[in-house]
Amino acid sequence: MRVRSVCRHCNNGWMSDLENSVKPVLMKMAVHDTGPIQMSEMALLIPWLMKTAMVFEAVRAGTIPFYTPEERESFRKTLISPSGTQMYLGRFDRQGFPDGPLGIHGNDMRGRVEEDPVNSVVGYASTLAVGSAVFQVVTIGSKNKIEAKNINVITKRVIGDAGVRTILPFPSSALEFEWPPADSFHTTGDLDLFASRFRA
């Protein structure tokens, strides 16, 4: 897919390198493989997820981009995700569904900071399903982009126990993660609810 927010140099350079390096990890997760995901594999997956979220967030029509030019440039140089970012991994039970991507969902989010109801929180959540793998990238910050502490994000939609259906690999200091999670998303409705659970 071509997007106008990416220059040719980036698309054919570091972004292409990310795409090529992460393919073995994506294939492992997209099919029904089971077993641990090593830290070295997460080191490839996490930058790719952040890059993908930033690219698709930038091309939304009629919206002001959430990620600032400074955050994008910093990520390009360091491959370090912006402050306030969390990533979730889940698995979709594809029985009865064709192979291939099910689509990308992106939505703005809102919340509040504990003991500071005036300082509202803004953010962006991007959800992607590839094969049997479901990925969600969430970045939150205060309205003026200063890092907000003790953020309590308003979650409007919850599907069962998120801790059972998803893994939180970032931020984390774990050396490996067992794949897949204990439970899966079983319908496209489950995925839609999961993707929109932070919707503003």
Phi, psi and omega in degrees: 000134179261136177230141186283351182281354184247128179283160183298321181299315179291317184297324181266357183250252188294328178292318177297320177299318178298313181302315183290321184288331186271350185306315179299324180291316179298317180297321179299320184275330185286332174267187187267035175292148176233157180131180184286146170258118186281160178302323180296327177286322177295328179296338175270320185290317186298312177298324179295318178297318180294317178300314181297318179297317181294319182295311183287333176291328184287339186258009176295133181281138172073021180230155174274126182303139178283312180285130183282160175304325179294320178293320179295317180292321178297318179295319179302321183280327189243340188060026176260128183293149178301153176301143180088013182264137172230150179230141182235141177240137177215174179234139179255129176283100189275009182304121180091358180245147179289160176289167177107169181297142175266353177122170181240133178244133175226138178208150174286161181220164179219166180188197180217160177257130181304135179064016178210070186293343181283326184277090183288158182248138174238163180187184180216137178237130179236130183234131183227134175245124178230118184060232178266002183262139177239129181237139176225128178246126181234126175237129181233152178194171179287165186301329179264018175069011171277138184302126181265136180263152175053050183283132175245095184285138178282117178253111183279331186231125180235132178252102179059217180262107182299331180290340178270325184270348182226158173246141178252091183275346181214127357281144179196153177250009181295146180279337178199163179231139178279128181243136002269181174298169183297329180228164183238168167274130191256341182224163175295333175296320175302315181295319179297319179293318179297317182294329185257014186292341179254011188300137181290000000 
